[in-house]
């Protein structure tokens, strides 16, 4: 039986506390160089992509770095108030550029919310008002507005519907099934390792494929062929380049403990076989079984 669920007030408030990083980033191209103050860092796109400080999921998930438009050649790392001193036309062009190049932390506002926000943080595009967030203007919003913005944004990431826990659901999964992480980074591999090993701390990690595969092997799992998923199996999904892109845990026949992504707005869910295949059925599936 399926159930509808949603984040609690406390979860939304926790999201609000860390939703906007202290590090303020803007996407630019070379036409902005002469207008920017010396108090900012201008990173070439390639260097930004390789820099370990900017690969942290707290930053990459907030700014949606993987969605950056090809026209972006550089990234500005600035104090949150650094652009306040720019000429009005330059600041407006900079903020508009964030909207058109898919920088994260650009959220649509309702008419009521628009009246709460200063004009110098707003971009009007296609009849919609957007706020380009930084730590300063985020903290100036009312609690009600912050909660409303993050609630609507979170709903874009996943469906808040899953299979209901029952007496057959393993106890260690009941705590997490159909709930949300508080912090960024917990991904499908972490969720699957937790489900398979019962080591709770693992569910909160940002786990990469080789680490996942090594840990599964260390935990006594081996690949089985010509098999149908059964309780306790780990399902892995592989693309044409033989890269591991997803994993899920079989709770029982056609029921899985799963997480669809690494952002906090992707819940840990119990899902059925149809939902699993809807998202991942186009990839090659492999079954790992404890032997």
C-alpha positions, 0 to 999 in steps of 0.5 A, a space after each residue: 500500500 502506498 503512502 503520501 509523505 512530506 518533510 516535517 517542519 523541523 526538517 524544513 527548518 534544518 534545510 533552511 539553515 544550510 540551504 544557501 552556502 556562505 560561499 557566494 558564486 556567480 557564473 560569468 563570461 569574459 564580458 564581466 571582467 572590467 566591471 568586477 571589483 578586485 575583492 572577488 576571485 575569478 576562476 576559469 571554468 576548468 580550474 573551478 571544476 577541478 578545484 577540490 573545495 568546489 566539489 563538496 556536495 554542499 556547494 555543487 548541489 546548491 549551485 547545480 554546477 552540473 547544469 552550468 551553461 556552456 557559455 559560462 567561461 568563469 566563476 566568481 567567488 565573492 563575499 556575499 555583499 561584493 556586488 552591492 557596489 556595482 553599477 545598477 546596470 552591471 548588477 542587473 546584467 550579472 543577476 540576469 546572467 545567473 537566470 539564463 545560465 542555470 545557476 542554482 539558488 535562483 527561485 521563482 517568487 509568488 506575488 506576495 513574496 515579491 513584495 517582501 524582496 528588495 528590487 536589487 535581488 530580483 530578475 524579471 523573466 517571461 512574466 515571472 519574478 526570480 530571486 538570485 539568492 546569496 547568504 545575505 538576502 536569504 537571511 533577510 527573508 521571513 521564516 514563512 517565506 524561506 519555508 515556502 520557497 524551499 518546500 516548493 523547490 524540494 517538490 521539484 526533485 522527487 515524488 513524495 510517495 512511497 510504499 508503506 512500511 509494514 511488519 515485514 519491513 526490516 527494523 533498520 529500514 523503518 526509521 529511514 523509509 519515506 523520510 528526508 536527509 537533512 544534509 547534502 551528499 547522501 546518495 543511492 550507493 550510501 542508502 544501499 550500503 546501509 540497507 545491505 550492511 545495517 551500518 547506520 553511519 553509512 547512509 549519511 555518506 557521499 559514496 563513490 562507485 569503487 568504494 561501494 563495490 569494494 565494500 559490497 565485496 568485503 561484506 560477502 556479496 557476489 554477482 549472480 547471473 540468470 537470477 530474479 531479485 530476492 530479499 537481501 539482494 543489491 541491484 546495481 545499474 550500469 551504463 554502456 561505458 560500464 560505469 556504475 550509476 545507481 544501486 538499490 536494495 531488494 527488501 522483498 519481491 518487487 519492493 526496494 529501499 532506494 534513493 534517486 539522487 544525492 541531494 537532500 530533497 531526494 527522499 529515502 523511499 520504499 518503491 515498487 518494481 515499476 518505479 525502479 524500472 521507470 527511472 533505471 530500467 534503461 540501464 543494464 542491471 546486475 544482482 549482487 547476493 550475499 553468499 
